């Protein structure tokens, strides 16, 4: 079995039968491509010749290269899932990774912004969100929604206009495993989204059509392309060129904003998700309600935010109590 064909079939299985997100499938593909290169260097070009010893050597080499434990754990999960699938579909006689142990992942408390920090950050966006700056108006709507609804960045960029109910203040989100959930947002986010839809999105959409029209006239076959079609694109958030806003652009936006905010830890969009969840719990929200909001399959995943709140309480105690 040629390695590339096996990985292609496996990716289809992950997406169609297991319901894995496109992001996870890409990550698994990347991990298995690394394994393929390593196996080739050992003279192994066929998937059925993978052995437990080869897999252990592959992970050991990656650990020596300084890869994070979380990356090693994902690589281990990718190859265990692959060899299990190969065995179940009778492509190999034995599951080579059945006894492969995954490294324990270090659990670090996520970065959480204070309420004054969030307020200052959003006020800065408001000051830049003029009618002649559609990208700035969009950025304000994106940040307001990420913080208001604690969305994953892929969930926010995957939203369509029809996903948002401005009357009920809810948004329908497709999360991990293609699971849908309805998430509330507040009045400030509503105002920001309404202004974006009224003022900024039409300008960004016109840019999209300006780029698309010449292509459509030159090649009628392109009219079937959803990214170039002449009717209104479905995407809620549009890029500066009128296409669907990508996750990388949101990462850049948030990391730029957080670069000036005091504090340590990751500075990506997940920091806003962590912040929203922690502020909800600090405000008295029920843990299971927060679990539902975040779209966590396990309550244990949500409980990390109780630890964050506990650490914040300890810090407040040490700062405020005269005999701390």
C-alpha atoms as one frame of an Amber mdcrd trajectory, in Angstrom:
protein
   0.000   0.000   0.000   1.496   3.291  -1.100   1.720   5.703   1.804   0.039
   8.671   0.099  -2.965   6.586  -0.986  -3.364   5.216   2.542  -3.274   8.699
   4.078  -5.769  10.021   1.522  -8.230   7.199   2.320  -7.660   7.692   6.044
  -8.367  11.435   5.761 -11.674  10.697   4.036 -12.547   8.280   6.854 -11.736
  10.865   9.534 -13.846  13.519   7.854 -16.804  11.467   6.610 -17.181   8.812
   9.319 -15.531  10.249  12.410 -16.673  13.829  11.800 -13.257  15.352  12.487
 -12.874  19.043  11.683 -10.903  20.149   8.638  -8.268  21.598  10.967  -7.769
  18.270  12.784  -7.599  16.354   9.503  -4.918  18.749   8.239  -2.956  18.303
  11.465  -3.142  14.515  11.219  -2.074  14.677   7.570   0.932  16.788   8.528
   1.902  14.394  11.328   1.618  11.355   9.065   3.657  13.103   6.368   6.404
  13.524   8.966   6.143   9.830   9.799   6.304   8.939   6.101   9.539  10.897
   5.695  11.020   9.271   8.793   9.994   5.788   7.641  11.466   6.448   4.184
  14.774   7.384   5.802  14.730   3.933   7.419  14.015   2.223   4.112  10.297
   1.703   4.769   7.970   2.929   2.030   4.851   0.830   2.589   2.301   1.408
   5.356   2.002  -2.288   6.188   5.686  -2.379   7.195   5.269   0.077  10.077
   6.414  -1.387  13.384   6.113  -0.371  17.015   9.876   0.126  17.174   9.755
   2.504  14.210   7.001   4.553  15.835   8.856   4.763  19.143  12.012   5.912
  17.344   9.974   8.518  15.438   8.505  10.003  18.615  11.861   9.840  20.417
  13.544  11.749  17.595  10.780  14.364  17.709  11.191  14.756  21.487  14.956
  15.198  21.054  14.223  17.932  18.504  12.394  19.848  21.232   8.787  19.378
  20.151   6.219  20.198  22.822   4.537  17.350  24.669   1.185  18.437  23.253
   2.562  18.005  19.717   4.010  14.599  20.578   0.683  13.564  22.072  -1.151
  14.625  18.907   1.327  12.725  16.723   0.848   9.658  18.886  -2.936   9.988
  18.613  -2.721  10.401  14.824  -0.664   7.268  14.283  -2.681   5.192  16.772
  -5.844   6.181  14.966  -4.267   5.323  11.603  -2.957   1.869  12.549  -6.218
   0.997  14.297  -8.114   1.905  11.120  -5.679  -0.114   8.986  -6.235  -3.179
  11.188 -10.029  -2.802  11.316 -10.244  -2.518   7.530  -7.971  -5.561   7.053
  -5.287  -3.537   5.340  -2.743  -4.911   7.835  -2.691  -8.009   9.990  -1.677
  -6.310  13.246  -2.185  -2.906  14.865   1.416  -1.718  15.230   0.572   1.205
  17.545  -1.752  -0.637  19.930   0.954  -0.550  22.636   2.297   2.904  21.781
   2.119   5.178  24.811   1.273   8.834  24.453   3.385  11.344  26.419   1.519
  13.079  29.209   0.521  16.595  28.228   1.538  19.476  30.475  -1.550  21.410
  31.538  -0.879  25.115  31.872  -3.408  27.625  33.094  -4.627  29.687  30.138
  -4.017  33.393  29.808  -6.883  35.479  31.137  -7.317  39.217  30.684  -8.798
  41.357  33.413 -12.055  43.208  32.851 -10.285  46.610  32.666  -7.881  45.160
  30.082 -10.766  43.908  27.941 -12.515  47.274  28.253  -9.382  49.168  27.189
  -8.808  46.798  24.278 -12.346  47.216  22.947 -12.320  50.987  23.467  -9.226
  51.144  21.285 -11.042  49.240  18.540 -14.072  51.526  18.824 -11.861  54.565
  18.342 -10.515  53.135  15.068 -13.839  51.832  13.724 -14.772  54.709  11.384
 -17.124  54.372   8.434 -14.228  54.868   5.988 -12.293  52.013   7.618 -14.415
  48.884   6.949 -11.725  46.489   8.162 -11.608  48.282  11.534 -15.418  48.096
  11.843 -15.195  44.368  11.057 -12.378  43.858  13.580 -14.491  45.398  16.323
 -17.387  43.045  15.494 -15.059  40.023  15.453 -13.514  40.820  18.847 -16.854
  41.677  20.446 -18.315  38.357  19.274 -15.279  36.272  20.272 -15.391  37.682
  23.791 -19.200  37.758  24.094 -19.756  34.153  22.981 -16.398  32.538  23.833
 -16.168  31.133  20.305 -13.242  29.219  18.860 -11.595  31.177  16.053 -12.597
  28.545  13.481 -16.203  28.808  14.658 -16.207  32.585  14.251 -14.655  32.564
  10.775 -16.986  29.738   9.715 -20.125  31.756  10.475 -22.533  32.710   7.720
 -24.801  35.758   7.777 -27.764  33.437   8.328 -26.060  32.024  11.447 -26.684
  35.229  13.398 -30.071  36.050  14.941 -29.893  39.692  15.967 -33.391  39.661
  17.431 -32.762  36.749  19.780 -29.097  37.692  20.334 -27.890  34.212  19.423
 -25.515  32.671  16.915 -25.669  29.123  15.536 -22.183  27.633  15.603 -20.702
  24.480  14.091 -18.027  23.284  16.522 -15.746  20.289  16.842 -17.084  17.044
  15.424 -19.502  19.069  13.262 -21.710  19.540  16.329 -24.050  22.514  16.225
 -24.937  24.651  19.211 -26.722  27.956  19.757 -24.698  30.510  21.713 -25.914
  33.843  23.134 -24.172  37.197  22.826 -24.783  40.590  24.417 -26.009  43.991
  23.306 -22.515  45.483  22.671 -21.748  42.600  20.283 -25.141  43.108  18.621
 -24.415  46.798  18.027 -20.980  45.997  16.603 -22.345  43.312  14.266 -25.239
  45.505  13.105 -22.852  48.344  12.296 -20.533  45.952  10.472 -23.393  44.528
   8.391 -24.685  48.002   7.550 -21.504  49.999   7.074 -18.533  47.719   6.410
 -19.650  44.437   4.876 -21.223  46.003   1.742 -17.888  47.715   0.981 -15.925
  44.498   1.462 -18.483  42.615  -0.617 -18.148  45.108  -3.460 -14.388  44.522
  -3.438 -15.094  40.804  -3.787 -17.366  41.372  -6.767 -14.877  43.762  -8.377
 -12.269  40.996  -8.330 -14.723  38.252  -9.344 -16.507  39.889 -12.276 -13.515
  39.996 -14.683 -12.740  36.361 -13.903 -16.342  35.357 -14.506 -16.421  37.149
 -17.843 -13.151  35.517 -18.882 -14.139  31.979 -17.889 -17.853  31.065 -17.487
 -16.830  27.771 -15.848 -15.785  29.766 -12.803 -19.381  30.789 -12.162 -19.865
  27.551 -10.250 -17.073  28.493  -7.852 -18.719  29.605  -4.558 -15.796  31.960
  -3.879 -16.311  33.787  -7.180 -20.040  33.624  -7.819 -21.796  36.901  -8.512
 -24.507  36.563  -5.858 -23.952  37.480  -2.218 -21.352  35.272  -0.474 -22.644
  33.549   2.632 -19.703  34.360   4.919 -20.439  36.722   7.791 -16.929  38.094
   8.186 -15.177  39.101   4.975 -11.514  39.809   4.376 -10.160  43.046   2.924
 -10.549  41.522  -0.542 -14.076  40.323   0.098 -13.471  36.598   0.612 -14.289
  34.723   3.818 -12.071  35.970   6.633  -9.457  33.345   7.513  -8.342  32.100
  10.921  -4.785  33.308  10.308  -6.032  36.884   9.878  -7.890  36.697  13.206
  -4.801  35.258  14.918  -2.776  38.187  13.609  -5.424  40.676  14.755  -5.672
  39.304  18.289  -1.934  38.778  18.779  -1.314  42.376  17.665  -3.913  43.665
  20.116  -2.610  41.570  23.019   1.027  42.491  22.367   0.418  45.756  24.214
  -1.558  44.178  27.078   0.455  43.271  30.198   0.528  39.573  31.034   2.175
  36.347  29.981   0.958  33.318  28.072  -0.448  32.700  24.600  -1.749  35.753
  22.769  -4.049  34.148  20.199  -7.856  34.235  19.930  -8.140  31.420  22.484
  -7.097  33.930  25.144 -10.415  35.724  24.560 -12.280  32.415  24.873 -10.467
  31.656  28.132 -11.164  35.167  29.369 -14.884  34.979  28.594 -15.262  31.613
  30.350 -13.381  32.783  33.433 -15.354  36.034  33.674 -18.601  34.050  33.459
 -17.555  31.809  36.338 -16.288  34.793  38.340 -19.729  36.320  37.831 -21.512
  33.275  39.233 -22.378  31.324  36.070 -23.069  27.602  36.479 -20.212  25.344
  35.355 -22.475  23.206  33.177 -23.911  26.295  31.517 -20.376  27.399  30.670
 -19.658  23.889  29.355 -22.638  24.190  27.019 -21.570  27.661  25.920 -18.041
  26.501  25.096 -19.177  23.320  23.371 -17.037  21.055  25.555 -17.890  17.354
  25.357 -16.486  16.774  28.855 -17.129  18.795  31.996 -13.531  18.059  32.988
 -12.308  20.253  30.141 -14.390  23.159  31.428 -13.169  22.718  35.005  -9.801
  24.242  34.143 -11.525  27.618  34.360 -12.451  26.954  37.987  -8.718  26.597
  38.641  -8.123  29.913  36.895 -10.746  31.570  39.093  -9.182  29.997  42.195
  -5.766  31.359  41.240  -7.258  34.815  40.729  -8.908  34.577  44.148  -5.596
  33.634  45.772  -3.839  36.532  44.073  -6.549  38.950  45.241  -6.225  37.560
  48.760  -2.451  37.919  48.797  -2.752  41.487  47.523  -5.623  42.685  49.715
  -5.523  40.803  53.012  -3.326  42.440  55.682  -2.214  39.073  57.063  -1.886
  37.173  53.795
